[in-house]
């Protein structure tokens, strides 16, 4: 590196796998790799380092905690990288970049013969001074220069041999993995798992379960199964939670056969299925029924009901989630009477009627083309909800579409805006289905609804949670119900 080079730190507004892939494939990254630069060193916490010679101590001195959305590169390469991302990433997947303001410059090091010099007069952080035969006045007094360590700013963490900050415990790393799992950031999860190994810690079943679950949520079932077998071959036996996350993965994939295999395998190992295991299996059958999988809706309904019976015979108490899966199954199928039957059973079990139940019932009547029924349950939603959401009106628009009542759909949408509820993209699309595109867009413009912003927010949720476009509509609906 020469002394006239300046280093820039870019902070991107978010990070996802598509963005990471393009950053690593960029000519700037490939040029750095050709110079022997490790783009994602273990100590960088997922940040992309494209400058040779950078050390942990540089960032400790700057008091900058590196994150996966940081990119460190030469200032002269910034335009090239941003241009590459603009050409290779669609707008909705391309996060905004902002230069990180630093209190001081990152020192640039040049090599002259065998001595190290800095381009600016700043303390040499993280670089050992010359040997005793070449000590200067600034480093004299150190008994053993080879073991010299810089004094860190007050409040800074100590430098561990593996990375930035003090050594973390296994529990600390597991917490980091859990945070990344919630974002379905499999790269981040695997990076933390690698750190655990690099720091000579032994991953436990909890850590493996997080990896398996993240792969499962992303529907990378082969990888989920491979990690399951790797875990057991490493001497870490699967527990009840392991089988639960595997079953959940199979359930999302509508692979009820392998989900049932997990239950049988648990029995074979002397494990007792919990309420969570039954709930996952019921949800898997319910999803197949609602989506008319293989055209045999009745078969999957019966299996979901059979699984519910097995749950109660096992002495377990059905939960909100248990009844929710069955109510939603019948709601999606447009069978409101069966949905109401499950709702009555839920109340008989001592569970309270919730606004989510009313939303599902409203959807059941909407799917049955019963507009009065949907309006009746919407009234109950308003009675139970402390604050209304877009989801509380969208099924009414669907019912208007089925009843061919575009006039009423327009009136309902006006109520949404007058209630200070922000329409989302899913609701706007439903409005278009009820009134036609021209009428819907004209109404949105009249009411000051920004349809483009709603679409951007919709796409951002997909990017943040790694939902595929084919899953996003339904996933967004479930995501709203869970908030």
C-alpha positions as CSV (number, residue, x, y, z in Angstrom):
1,X,0.0,0.0,0.0
2,X,1.3,3.5,-0.8
3,X,1.1,6.5,1.5
4,X,-1.3,8.5,-0.7
5,X,-4.1,5.9,-0.5
6,X,-7.2,6.9,1.6
7,X,-9.5,4.3,3.3
8,X,-13.3,4.8,3.3
9,X,-15.8,2.9,5.4
10,X,-19.2,2.6,3.8
11,X,-22.3,1.7,5.9
12,X,-25.2,0.2,3.9
13,X,-28.8,0.7,5.1
14,X,-29.3,-3.1,5.3
15,X,-27.7,-6.3,4.2
16,X,-29.2,-9.4,2.5
17,X,-27.7,-12.3,0.6
18,X,-28.2,-10.9,-2.8
19,X,-26.3,-7.7,-1.8
20,X,-23.5,-9.7,-0.2
21,X,-23.1,-11.9,-3.3
22,X,-22.7,-8.9,-5.5
23,X,-20.3,-7.2,-3.2
24,X,-18.1,-10.3,-3.1
25,X,-18.4,-10.7,-6.9
26,X,-17.5,-7.1,-7.6
27,X,-14.2,-6.2,-9.5
28,X,-13.1,-4.3,-6.4
29,X,-13.4,-7.4,-4.2
30,X,-11.7,-9.7,-6.8
31,X,-8.9,-7.2,-7.1
32,X,-8.4,-7.2,-3.3
33,X,-8.5,-11.0,-3.2
34,X,-5.9,-11.2,-6.0
35,X,-3.6,-9.2,-3.6
36,X,-4.2,-11.8,-0.9
37,X,-6.8,-9.8,1.1
38,X,-9.2,-11.9,3.2
39,X,-12.5,-10.1,2.4
40,X,-14.4,-11.5,5.3
41,X,-11.9,-12.2,8.1
42,X,-13.3,-13.9,11.2
43,X,-12.6,-10.9,13.4
44,X,-14.6,-8.5,11.2
45,X,-18.1,-9.7,12.3
46,X,-19.3,-10.0,8.7
47,X,-17.9,-6.7,7.5
48,X,-16.2,-6.7,4.1
49,X,-12.5,-5.7,4.2
50,X,-11.1,-4.8,0.8
51,X,-7.9,-3.1,2.0
52,X,-4.7,-5.1,2.8
53,X,-3.0,-4.6,6.2
54,X,-6.1,-3.8,8.2
55,X,-6.1,-5.1,11.7
56,X,-8.5,-5.5,14.6
57,X,-6.7,-2.8,16.6
58,X,-7.4,-0.2,13.8
59,X,-11.1,-0.4,14.5
60,X,-10.7,-0.5,18.3
61,X,-8.8,2.8,18.1
62,X,-11.6,4.2,16.0
63,X,-14.2,2.8,18.5
64,X,-16.1,1.4,15.5
65,X,-17.9,-1.9,16.0
66,X,-17.9,-3.7,12.7
67,X,-21.2,-5.1,11.3
68,X,-22.1,-7.2,8.2
69,X,-23.3,-4.0,6.5
70,X,-19.9,-2.3,6.6
71,X,-17.6,-2.3,3.6
72,X,-14.0,-1.0,4.1
73,X,-12.3,-0.1,0.8
74,X,-10.0,2.5,-0.8
75,X,-11.6,5.8,-1.5
76,X,-10.7,5.5,-5.1
77,X,-12.7,2.3,-5.4
78,X,-16.0,3.6,-3.9
79,X,-17.4,4.7,-7.2
80,X,-16.5,1.4,-8.9
81,X,-18.3,-0.6,-6.1
82,X,-21.4,1.5,-6.1
83,X,-21.6,1.5,-9.8
84,X,-21.3,-2.3,-9.9
85,X,-24.1,-2.7,-7.3
86,X,-26.3,-0.3,-9.3
87,X,-25.8,-2.4,-12.5
88,X,-26.3,-5.8,-10.9
89,X,-28.9,-5.3,-8.2
90,X,-32.5,-4.4,-8.7
91,X,-33.6,-1.3,-6.9
92,X,-35.6,-3.1,-4.2
93,X,-32.5,-5.2,-3.3
94,X,-30.0,-2.4,-3.4
95,X,-29.5,-0.8,0.0
96,X,-28.3,2.9,0.3
97,X,-24.7,3.5,1.1
98,X,-23.4,6.2,3.5
99,X,-19.8,7.0,4.3
100,X,-19.0,6.6,8.0
101,X,-17.7,9.8,9.6
102,X,-14.5,9.1,11.6
103,X,-12.9,11.4,14.2
104,X,-9.5,10.6,12.8
105,X,-8.0,9.0,9.6
106,X,-7.1,5.4,9.4
107,X,-3.3,5.4,9.3
108,X,-1.8,4.2,6.1
109,X,1.3,2.0,6.5
110,X,4.2,1.8,4.1
111,X,7.0,-0.7,4.1
112,X,10.5,0.7,3.8
113,X,13.1,-2.1,4.0
114,X,12.3,-3.9,7.3
115,X,10.8,-1.0,9.2
116,X,7.2,0.0,9.5
117,X,6.2,3.7,9.3
118,X,2.9,5.5,9.5
119,X,1.8,8.2,7.0
120,X,0.4,10.3,9.9
121,X,1.7,11.0,13.4
122,X,-0.7,8.8,15.4
123,X,-0.1,6.2,18.1
124,X,0.9,2.9,16.6
125,X,-2.0,0.7,17.6
126,X,-1.7,-3.0,17.3
127,X,1.8,-2.9,15.7
128,X,4.8,-4.1,17.7
129,X,7.8,-1.7,17.8
130,X,11.2,-2.5,16.4
131,X,13.5,-5.0,18.0
132,X,15.7,-3.9,20.9
133,X,18.5,-3.1,18.5
134,X,16.4,-0.5,16.7
135,X,14.3,1.1,19.5
136,X,13.5,4.8,19.2
137,X,12.9,7.1,22.1
138,X,9.1,6.6,21.7
139,X,9.3,2.9,22.4
140,X,12.1,2.7,24.9
141,X,11.2,1.4,28.3
142,X,9.5,-1.8,27.0
143,X,11.2,-4.8,28.5
144,X,10.3,-7.0,25.6
145,X,9.3,-5.1,22.5
146,X,8.1,-8.3,20.8
147,X,5.4,-8.6,23.5
148,X,4.5,-4.9,23.5
149,X,0.8,-4.0,23.5
150,X,-0.6,-0.6,22.8
151,X,-2.6,1.2,25.5
152,X,-6.2,1.3,24.4
153,X,-8.6,4.2,24.8
154,X,-10.5,4.2,28.2
155,X,-13.6,2.1,27.9
156,X,-12.4,0.1,25.0
157,X,-12.5,-3.7,25.1
158,X,-9.3,-5.7,25.2
159,X,-8.0,-7.4,22.1
160,X,-8.5,-11.2,22.0
161,X,-6.4,-13.4,19.8
162,X,-9.5,-14.2,17.6
163,X,-11.2,-10.9,17.0
164,X,-12.5,-7.5,18.0
165,X,-13.4,-7.1,21.6
166,X,-13.2,-9.4,24.6
167,X,-13.6,-13.1,24.2
168,X,-17.3,-14.1,24.1
169,X,-18.7,-17.1,25.9
170,X,-20.6,-19.8,24.0
171,X,-23.8,-18.2,25.3
172,X,-22.9,-14.8,23.9
173,X,-22.2,-16.4,20.5
174,X,-25.5,-18.3,20.7
175,X,-27.4,-15.0,21.4
176,X,-25.7,-13.5,18.3
177,X,-26.8,-16.5,16.2
178,X,-30.3,-16.2,17.4
179,X,-30.5,-12.5,16.4
180,X,-29.3,-13.4,12.9
181,X,-31.7,-16.3,12.7
182,X,-34.6,-14.0,13.2
183,X,-33.5,-12.2,10.1
184,X,-33.0,-15.5,8.3
185,X,-29.4,-14.4,7.7
186,X,-27.8,-17.8,7.1
187,X,-24.5,-16.4,6.2
188,X,-24.3,-14.5,9.5
189,X,-25.4,-17.6,11.5
190,X,-22.7,-19.7,9.9
191,X,-20.0,-17.0,10.4
192,X,-20.8,-16.9,14.1
193,X,-20.7,-20.7,14.2
194,X,-17.3,-20.6,12.6
195,X,-16.1,-18.1,15.3
196,X,-17.2,-20.6,18.0
197,X,-15.0,-23.2,16.4
198,X,-12.1,-20.8,15.8
199,X,-12.1,-19.8,19.5
200,X,-11.9,-23.5,20.5
201,X,-15.4,-23.5,22.0
202,X,-17.6,-26.6,21.5
203,X,-21.0,-25.8,19.8
204,X,-23.9,-27.4,21.8
205,X,-27.2,-28.6,20.5
206,X,-28.7,-25.1,20.9
207,X,-26.2,-23.7,18.4
208,X,-26.8,-26.6,15.9
209,X,-30.6,-26.1,16.2
210,X,-30.3,-22.5,15.2
211,X,-28.4,-23.4,12.1
212,X,-30.8,-26.2,11.2
213,X,-33.8,-23.9,11.8
214,X,-32.4,-21.1,9.7
215,X,-31.8,-23.5,6.7
216,X,-35.3,-24.9,7.3
217,X,-36.9,-21.4,7.2
218,X,-35.1,-20.7,3.9
219,X,-36.3,-24.1,2.6
220,X,-32.8,-25.4,2.1
221,X,-33.8,-28.8,3.4
222,X,-30.7,-30.7,2.1
223,X,-28.5,-28.4,4.1
224,X,-30.8,-28.6,7.2
225,X,-30.6,-32.5,7.1
226,X,-26.8,-32.4,6.5
227,X,-26.3,-30.3,9.6
228,X,-28.5,-32.6,11.5
229,X,-26.3,-35.6,10.6
230,X,-23.1,-33.6,11.1
231,X,-24.3,-32.6,14.6
232,X,-24.9,-36.2,15.6
233,X,-21.6,-37.4,14.0
234,X,-19.8,-34.8,16.1
235,X,-21.2,-36.4,19.3
236,X,-24.0,-33.9,19.9
237,X,-27.2,-35.8,20.2
238,X,-30.4,-34.3,18.8
239,X,-33.0,-33.2,21.4
240,X,-36.7,-32.5,21.2
241,X,-36.1,-29.0,19.8
242,X,-34.0,-30.4,17.0
243,X,-36.9,-32.6,15.8
244,X,-39.3,-29.6,16.2
245,X,-37.3,-27.3,13.9
246,X,-36.9,-30.2,11.4
247,X,-40.6,-30.8,11.5
248,X,-41.2,-27.1,11.0
249,X,-39.0,-27.1,7.9
250,X,-40.8,-30.1,6.5
251,X,-44.1,-28.5,7.3
252,X,-43.3,-25.3,5.4
253,X,-42.3,-27.5,2.4
254,X,-45.7,-29.4,2.8
255,X,-43.6,-32.6,3.3
256,X,-45.9,-34.2,5.9
257,X,-44.3,-37.6,5.4
258,X,-40.9,-36.5,6.7
259,X,-42.6,-34.5,9.4
260,X,-44.3,-37.7,10.6
261,X,-41.0,-39.5,10.4
262,X,-39.6,-37.1,13.0
263,X,-42.4,-38.0,15.4
264,X,-41.7,-41.7,14.9
265,X,-38.0,-41.2,15.3
266,X,-38.6,-39.3,18.6
267,X,-40.7,-42.3,19.9
268,X,-37.9,-44.6,18.9
269,X,-35.4,-42.6,20.9
270,X,-37.6,-42.6,24.0
271,X,-38.6,-38.9,23.6
272,X,-42.1,-37.7,24.3
273,X,-43.6,-35.3,21.7
274,X,-44.6,-31.9,23.2
275,X,-47.3,-29.5,22.3
276,X,-45.0,-27.8,19.8
277,X,-44.4,-31.0,17.9
278,X,-48.1,-31.6,17.5
279,X,-48.7,-28.0,16.5
280,X,-46.1,-28.1,13.8
281,X,-47.7,-31.3,12.4
282,X,-51.2,-29.9,12.5
283,X,-50.0,-26.7,10.8
284,X,-48.4,-28.8,8.0
285,X,-51.6,-30.8,7.4
286,X,-53.7,-27.6,7.6
287,X,-51.4,-25.9,5.0
288,X,-51.8,-28.8,2.6
289,X,-55.6,-28.7,3.0
290,X,-55.9,-24.9,2.6
291,X,-53.7,-25.0,-0.6
292,X,-55.6,-28.0,-1.9
293,X,-52.4,-30.0,-2.2
294,X,-52.6,-32.7,-4.8
295,X,-56.3,-31.9,-5.1
296,X,-57.2,-33.9,-2.1
297,X,-58.4,-31.3,0.5
298,X,-60.5,-33.8,2.5
299,X,-57.6,-36.1,3.1
300,X,-55.4,-33.4,4.7
301,X,-58.3,-32.0,6.7
302,X,-58.9,-35.4,8.2
303,X,-55.2,-35.8,9.0
304,X,-55.1,-32.4,10.7
305,X,-58.1,-33.4,12.8
306,X,-56.6,-36.8,13.6
307,X,-53.4,-35.1,14.8
308,X,-55.5,-32.8,17.0
309,X,-57.3,-35.9,18.5
310,X,-53.9,-37.5,19.2
311,X,-52.8,-34.3,20.9
312,X,-55.7,-34.3,23.3
313,X,-55.4,-38.1,23.9
314,X,-51.8,-37.5,25.0
315,X,-53.1,-35.3,27.8
316,X,-51.8,-32.1,26.3
317,X,-53.8,-28.8,26.4
318,X,-54.4,-27.3,23.0
319,X,-53.0,-23.7,22.7
320,X,-53.9,-20.6,20.8
321,X,-51.6,-21.8,18.0
322,X,-53.3,-25.2,17.9
323,X,-56.7,-23.8,17.3
324,X,-55.4,-21.0,15.1
325,X,-54.0,-23.5,12.6
326,X,-57.4,-25.3,12.4
327,X,-59.5,-22.1,12.2
328,X,-57.2,-20.6,9.6
329,X,-57.3,-23.9,7.6
330,X,-61.1,-23.7,7.3
331,X,-61.0,-19.9,6.7
332,X,-58.6,-20.4,3.8
333,X,-60.9,-23.1,2.4
334,X,-64.0,-20.8,2.7
335,X,-65.8,-22.9,5.2
336,X,-66.8,-20.4,7.9
337,X,-69.2,-22.8,9.8
338,X,-66.4,-25.3,10.4
339,X,-64.1,-22.4,11.4
340,X,-66.7,-21.2,13.9
341,X,-67.0,-24.7,15.3
342,X,-63.3,-24.7,16.1
343,X,-63.6,-21.3,17.6
344,X,-66.4,-22.4,19.9
345,X,-64.2,-25.4,21.0
346,X,-61.4,-23.0,21.7
347,X,-63.6,-20.9,24.0
348,X,-64.9,-24.0,25.7
349,X,-61.3,-24.9,26.5
350,X,-61.0,-21.6,28.5
351,X,-59.1,-19.6,25.8
352,X,-60.3,-16.1,25.1
353,X,-61.6,-14.8,21.8
354,X,-59.0,-12.5,20.2
355,X,-59.0,-9.9,17.5
356,X,-56.8,-12.4,15.5
357,X,-59.6,-15.0,15.7
358,X,-62.1,-12.4,14.4
359,X,-59.7,-11.5,11.5
360,X,-59.6,-15.2,10.5
361,X,-63.3,-15.5,10.7
362,X,-63.7,-12.4,8.6
363,X,-61.4,-14.0,6.1
364,X,-63.5,-17.2,6.2
365,X,-66.7,-15.4,5.3
366,X,-64.8,-13.4,2.6
367,X,-63.6,-16.5,1.0
368,X,-67.1,-17.9,1.1
369,X,-68.3,-14.8,-0.8
370,X,-70.5,-13.9,2.3
371,X,-70.1,-10.1,2.6
372,X,-72.7,-9.7,5.4
373,X,-70.8,-12.4,7.4
374,X,-67.5,-10.7,6.8
375,X,-68.9,-7.3,7.9
376,X,-70.3,-8.9,11.1
377,X,-66.9,-10.2,12.1
378,X,-65.3,-6.9,11.2
379,X,-67.5,-5.2,13.7
380,X,-66.2,-7.7,16.4
381,X,-62.6,-6.9,15.3
382,X,-63.3,-3.2,16.0
383,X,-64.7,-4.1,19.4
384,X,-61.7,-6.1,20.5
385,X,-58.8,-4.2,18.9
386,X,-57.1,-1.4,20.7
387,X,-55.7,-0.2,17.4
388,X,-56.9,-1.2,13.9
389,X,-54.5,-2.4,11.2
390,X,-54.7,-2.8,7.4
391,X,-55.3,-6.5,7.9
392,X,-58.6,-5.7,9.7
393,X,-60.0,-4.2,6.5
394,X,-58.4,-6.3,3.7
395,X,-60.7,-9.3,3.9
396,X,-63.7,-6.9,3.5
397,X,-62.2,-5.7,0.2
398,X,-61.8,-9.4,-0.8
399,X,-65.5,-10.0,0.0
400,X,-66.5,-7.0,-2.0
401,X,-64.5,-8.4,-5.0
402,X,-66.3,-11.7,-4.7
403,X,-69.7,-10.0,-4.3
404,X,-68.9,-7.6,-7.2
405,X,-69.5,-4.5,-5.1
406,X,-66.8,-2.0,-6.2
407,X,-68.8,0.9,-4.8
408,X,-68.7,-0.6,-1.3
409,X,-65.0,-1.5,-1.7
410,X,-64.3,2.2,-2.4
411,X,-66.3,3.2,0.7
412,X,-64.4,0.7,2.9
413,X,-61.0,1.9,1.6
414,X,-62.0,5.5,2.5
415,X,-62.8,4.2,6.0
416,X,-59.3,2.8,6.2
417,X,-57.7,6.2,5.5
418,X,-60.2,8.1,7.7
419,X,-59.3,5.7,10.6
420,X,-55.7,6.8,10.2
421,X,-54.7,3.2,9.2
422,X,-51.9,3.1,6.7
423,X,-52.8,1.0,3.7
424,X,-50.2,-1.6,2.7
425,X,-49.3,-3.0,-0.7
426,X,-51.3,-6.2,-0.1
427,X,-54.4,-4.2,0.7
428,X,-53.9,-2.0,-2.4
429,X,-53.6,-5.0,-4.6
430,X,-56.9,-6.4,-3.1
431,X,-58.5,-3.1,-3.8
432,X,-57.5,-3.3,-7.4
433,X,-59.1,-6.7,-7.6
434,X,-62.3,-5.3,-6.2
435,X,-62.6,-2.1,-8.2
436,X,-60.2,-2.4,-11.2
437,X,-56.8,-0.8,-11.5
438,X,-57.8,2.6,-12.8
439,X,-60.5,3.2,-10.2
440,X,-58.2,1.9,-7.4
441,X,-55.2,4.1,-8.4
442,X,-57.5,7.1,-8.8
443,X,-58.9,6.6,-5.4
444,X,-55.4,6.2,-3.8
445,X,-54.3,9.4,-5.5
446,X,-57.4,11.2,-4.2
447,X,-56.8,10.1,-0.6
448,X,-53.1,10.7,-0.7
449,X,-52.0,7.1,-0.5
450,X,-48.5,6.6,-1.9
451,X,-48.7,3.3,-3.7
452,X,-45.0,3.3,-4.7
453,X,-43.9,3.7,-1.1
454,X,-46.3,0.9,-0.1
455,X,-44.6,-1.4,-2.7
456,X,-41.1,-0.5,-1.5
457,X,-42.0,-1.2,2.1
458,X,-43.6,-4.5,1.0
459,X,-40.4,-5.5,-0.9
460,X,-38.2,-4.4,2.1
461,X,-40.0,-6.8,4.4
462,X,-39.3,-9.6,1.9
463,X,-35.6,-8.6,1.8
464,X,-35.3,-8.4,5.5
465,X,-36.9,-11.8,6.1
466,X,-35.6,-13.5,3.0
467,X,-39.0,-14.4,1.7
468,X,-39.2,-15.5,-1.9
469,X,-41.7,-13.6,-4.2
470,X,-44.0,-16.6,-4.4
471,X,-44.3,-16.8,-0.6
472,X,-44.4,-13.1,0.2
473,X,-48.2,-12.3,0.1
474,X,-49.1,-15.1,2.5
475,X,-46.0,-14.6,4.7
476,X,-46.7,-10.9,5.0
477,X,-50.2,-11.6,6.2
478,X,-48.9,-14.0,8.8
479,X,-46.2,-11.6,9.8
480,X,-48.8,-8.9,10.5
481,X,-50.9,-11.2,12.6
482,X,-47.8,-12.1,14.8
483,X,-46.9,-8.5,15.5
